[in-house]
Amino acid sequence: MREVLVKYEEFKDSPVGRIPKDWNVAFLEDVAEIVMGQSPPGHTYNQVGRGMPLINGPVEFGDRFPSKLQWTNTPTKLCKPKDILFCIRGSTTGRINIANDTFCIGRGVAAICGKEGIAITGFVELLLRRLAEVILSEARGSGSTFPSVNSTRLAETLLLLPPFEEQKKIAEILDTVDEAIARTSSLIIKLKQTKAGLLQDLLTRGLDEDGKLRDPQAHPEQFKDSPLGQIPRYWDIERLESFAEFITSGSRGWAAYYSDEGAMFIRIGNLTREHLNLKLNNIAYVKLPASIEGARARVQAGDLLISATADLGIIGVIPSSFEEAYVNQHIALIRLDQNRINSWWVGNYLSGELGQKKFYQLNDIGAKSGLNLQTIGALLIVVPPIQEQEKIVKIINTYNVRICTEEAYLNKLKLHKQGLMQDLLTGKVRVKNL
């Protein structure tokens, strides 16, 4: 026997709209046990792990499970492992966590557990997550500056309730997607951590003739001291302007030429500290009249971009086959001699620990109003032989591609879950056995 998802078409009217004929509408109190929190006396709290962990709500709530930040020797109301924890007070009203231990719950939290044979706790959690924003909006609209949900409002929350066995199946399907999301998120974190460690090594130790990281402990003769610290003996220190064909920035006043179409207008918001690629989820366009001098600020493949005002030192590199685009006045554009230096090497170096250290220093000495082009040209960079630069960039790009692939898959999983929740929790799609 296997389970399949099928479109469902037999509905009936209900207080919450059209629902499947064999589904019901019920109050939360009718399908779940609700325990409203009660805070122990303040003098019983401690941060050293004595007694039972305590959850008051906003401080302890995390992405999925609560943090253990304080304990109490006189616990009052308790929750059980796997209970739904619903924040009912403060800035995180409506946020949901799952208890991964027995906790004492304070007055900012309610613990919810499905009644045996009536509702699956995991299914109730899914329904409450869909309703949390509505509940929070009502709390904010009550006139109070301190959002809260009382026991009556929580108890009278209306839920769509499929047959018990179907609840199980829906919860299991969405749990499977959640597990895939968690695994992918964990993998992305590990890849980013590995890349960060490897990047630091590659930018300071480089690769020997066998393609392996040089070891300053085993082979100190392969290294030398420099103004930027210890570097491989055959690397140089140069000013950025030594490799630049020109350094410029965008013209002022181009906001007057914003348009719904035309050439891309690259702003600081299109740069990110996560990687060297541009963020293209929020794009502005400009349509320039022929009389406007714009060629100077038009980008081409390999151009290095540096944020020169506000948040200094965010780095980007223009990839190959990029569409027509111009930088605004807050971004410095550096066109490098690609025969002598790899733009992606320079971008990785300037966005790495040593490169960013200089931007931090410039911020500290009062350069918050911006970096002038002369200062940018004077930035010191380490310069390995061009062949070594390209090998290092290839390794880094391998990690970037893997991370981007996994992030795209993660976004796909999240969208898939949203679609499943919309279909399965409303009965538009049903789980059937074949």
N, C-alpha and C positions, 0 to 999 in steps of 0.2 A: 504494500500500500504506500502510495506517495501523495504528497500534498501539492496542490496547484492553486494558483490565484485566478479567480474568474470574475468577470464583471457581473454585478448584481443589479436587477432592475425592479424588484418588487419592494415597494416602500409604502410607509404609512405616515400620517401626520403625527406630530408630537409637540410638546412645549418648546422643543429646541429645533423644530423644523422636520423635514422628511427623514425618516430613518428606516432601516430594513424591518420587514414585518415581524421577524422573530427577535428583534432587539427591544430592550426596555430603556426607559429613562428613570434614573434613581438619584436621590440625594446622596452625597458622599457619606453622611452618617449612617445610611441604610446598608451600605456595602463595605464599609471600612471602620475599623476601630481608630478613634482619634484621641490622642493624648496631648492636651495643651500643657506647655512647659510651665514650670514654676521655679524661679531662681532661689537657690539656697542663700543664707545670710552672707553678705559680702566678706565678712571676716574669716569665712571658712575656705576662701579661694587660695590656691597656691599654684606656682609655676614650676614645681619641682617633682611632679608626678606622684604626689601622695593622695590616696583615695581614688575616686572615680573621675574619668575625664568629663569635662563640663562643656556643653555647647550653649551659648547664649544667642548665636545667630550670625550677625553681620561679620564679626571678626573671624570666626572659625570656619565659615562656609568657604569651600573651595570649588573647583570646577566640577568634581564628581563626588568626592568624599570630604568630610570635614577634617580640619586639622586639630591636633591635640595641643592646645596652647595653655589651658589651665585645668585645674582639678579641684575637687571639693571632698572634704571628709564627711559631709552631711548631705548626701544626695537626696533629692526630692522626687520629681517625676523622672521616669526612666524610659528609654527606647531600647528596642532589641536590634541585633544585627539584621540587616536587610530592610529595616523600616525606612519609609520615606520620611525625610526631614524637610519640612516646609517652613521657610523663614517668614514670620508673620509681623515683624516690626523692623523699622529702619530702612536704610538705603537699599538693602538687598531683599526687601519684601517680595515674595513670589519666587525667590530662588529655591531650587530643589537640590538636595544632596541625598546620598544613601548612607545609612549608618553601617559602618564596617566594624563596629564593636558595640558593646553596651555603653551608653552614655547617660549622664544626667542631663536633662534638657531644661534650659532656663526659659524665661517668659517670652523670649524672642523666637521660640521654635515650637512647632507642633510635629508630633510623630504620628504617622499614618500607616496602617497595616490592613490589607484586605481581609474581610471576614471569610473564614474557611467555607469552601463550597459555594461562595457567592461571587467573590472577586479576587483575581490574582493581583498581588501587590505590584508586580512589575507592570501589569496592564494599567492599574490605577495611576502609577507614576507617569506613564505615557500620556494619559488623559490630562493629568494635572499640568504637565509640561506644556501641553497645548493651550491650557486655560490660564496659565500663570500670568501672562501679559494682561489679559482681561481683568483678572483679580487685582493686579497691581494698579491698573488704570482706575478702577473703582476706588481703591484705597487712596490714590492721589487726588481723586476728584471729590473726596469727602469733605474737603475744606481744611483738613489738618495739614500742618507743615511737616508732620512726622508720620509717614504712611504706616498703616497697620491693618491687620485683618483680625477681626474678633472671632470667637468660637462659633457664633451663630452663622456668620457669613461663610466660614469654612464648611461647617456642617451642611449648609443648604446649597452647596455647589452642585449643580446638576451635571450628571455624567451619562454618557451613552453606554449602555451595558449589553454586550453581546452574550450569547450562551457561554457558560463557564469554560467548556472545552475550546471554544473559539478564542476566548481571551488568552488561554495558554499558548495556542498556536501563533497568534499575533505577537505576543510578547517574545516568543522564541525566535520568530523571524526577525524582529527588530533588534533583539539581543545579538543575533548573528551579525547584523550590519554594524552594530556598536562595537563588537569585538574586532571586526575588520578595521573600523575607524581607529580604535585604540592601538592595534598592531601597527598600522601605517603611521600614525602620529609618533609612536615610539621609535619606529625605524627612521623617520625624518630627523628626530632629535639626535639619534645616534650618528646619523650621517653628517649632520651639521657639526656635532662635537668632534668627530673624526677629522672632518675637513678643517676645522679651526686649528686643531693641533698640528695637522700636517702642513697647513698653510704657514704657520709660524716657523716650522722647521725648514720648509722649502725656501722661505724668504730670507733666512739667515744662514743656512748651511748649504743649500743647493744640492746638485747631483754630481757625483763623480763620473768618470768615463764609463763605468759599468751601469749607470742609471740608478745608483743607490745614494741615499743621503750621506753626506760627509759627516764624519764623527770627530768633533774637536777634542774629545778625550783620547781616543785611540790614535789620532793623527793631528796633533797640534801644529805640525809643520805646514799643514794645508790651510792655515788661517792666519789672519793678521788683524791688528787693531786698526780702527778707523774712527772718524768723527761720529759715526753712527753705530759704534760698537764693533765687536769681533765679526769679521766677514771672511769668506774664502779668499785665499791669496790672489786669485786671478780676477777677482771682481774689482770694479772701480766705484768711486763716489763722484757723481756729477750733478750739476744744477739741471733742473728740468728744462730750462731754456736752451741748454746745449743741444738738445735733440728736437727742438720745436721749430717748425717752419713758420708758424706765427701763433701768438696768444691773443685772444680777443674775448669779448663778451657781447651779449645782445644789445640792441638799441633800445632806448627808452621810448615810451609812448605808443608801443605797439598794441596795447589793450584796445585802442580805438579801432583796430582792424580785426577784432575777434569775429569769427563767423562759424556757422554750422558746418561748413566744409572748407576745404582748402588745404594749406600746408599745416603740418603738426607744429605746435608751439610748445617747446619743451621748457617746463618750469621745475623748480626745486622739488615739488611734489611728485615729479616723475622719476626722481632719483631715490635710491634706497640704500641703507647700510647693510641689507641682507646679502646683496650680490652686486655685480657690475652692470647687469641688464637693466633696461628702463622699465618702470612700472607704467603700464599702458591702460590701466583701468579707469583713469580719469584724464581724458585728453582734451586739450583746447586746440582750436584751429584758428589760423589767421589767413585772410585773403588780402594780399598786399597789392596796392596800386603800382603801376610801372614806375612811378616817380620815386618810390621809396627805395633807399639803398639797403638791400638785404643780403647780398651775396656773402658779405663778410661773416654773418652769423648763421649761414646755412651749414648744416653738418654733413659729413660724409663718413664712410666706413672707416673705423679706426680712430676717429676723433675721441679725445679724452675730455670728459666734462667734470667740472668741480664746482660745487656750490660755494659761492663767494660771499654771500651775505647770510645773516640769520644763523642757521644751523650749518656751520662751516665744515667743509671737508667731506661732503657726501660725494662719492665718486661714481661715474658711469662711463661706459665705453659704447660707442655706436657700432652695432654689428654690421655685417655685410648685407647688401641688398636692402638697405633701410630706405623708407620712403622720404620724400621731400620734407624737411623739418628745419626749424630755426630755434636757437636758444634765446631766452629772454635775458634781461640785463642782470639778473641775479646769478647767472651761470657763466663760468669761464670756460671757453672752448680752446683746447690746445691741440693743434695739428702736428703730429710727430712724424719724423722721418722713419718710415716703416722699414727701410733697409738697414737702419742702425739700431732700432729699438722696437720691441713689441709693446703696443699700446696696452694689451691685456696684462702684461707683466707690470707695467707702470701702475695701472689701475689697481691691481692686486696689492702691490707694494704700498701705495698711498692709502688704501683702505685697510691695510693691516695694522698691527700694533705699533710698529715703528713709525709708519707714515702718519697715523692718526695722532701720535704723540706731539708732532709738530703743530697740528691744527689746534690741539688742546692748549698748547703753549701760547699760540697766537690769540686764542680766546681769552686766556688769563691776563694777557698784557693789554687788553682793551681793544681788540680787533673785532668786537661784536658788530660794529657798523659795516664791516666787510673787508675783504682782502682785495688789494689792488693788483693789477696784472703783473706789476714788477715783483711784488712779494711772491706771487704764484710761480713766476719764472725762476725765482731764486731758491725754490724748494730743492733740497738735496734728496737724491734717490740713489739706491745701489744699482749697479749695472753689471750683470753677468755677461759673458759672451752671448751673442744673439742665439746661437744654437741651444745653449742651456736655458735661456729664457723661454724658448719655444717648447722645450721638453717639459719645463715646470708648468707652463700655462696649459699644456695638454692634460697633465695630471689633474690640475685644479678644475679644468672644464669637465673632466669625466665625472667628478663629484657633483659639479653644478647641474649637469644633465640628469644625473641620477636623482638628485634632490628635487629638481623641477618635475621630473616624471612622477615621483611619489607624491608631491604636492598636488599635481593635477589629478592623480588617482584619488587622493584624499578628498578633494573638492567634489569629485564625481560621486564618491560614496556618500558624502553629506547631502548632496542633492537627491541622490537615490533614496536616502532615508526620509527626507522631507516629503518626497512623492509618495513613498509607502505609507507614511503616517497619515497623510491627507486621504489616501484611498482606504486604508485598512481601518482607521479609527472613525471613519464616517460610514463604513459599510458599502461604499461604492464598489469596492473590490472585496471579495470574500475568499476565505481559505477553505478549500474543499478537498476531500480525500478521494483518490481514484483507486 
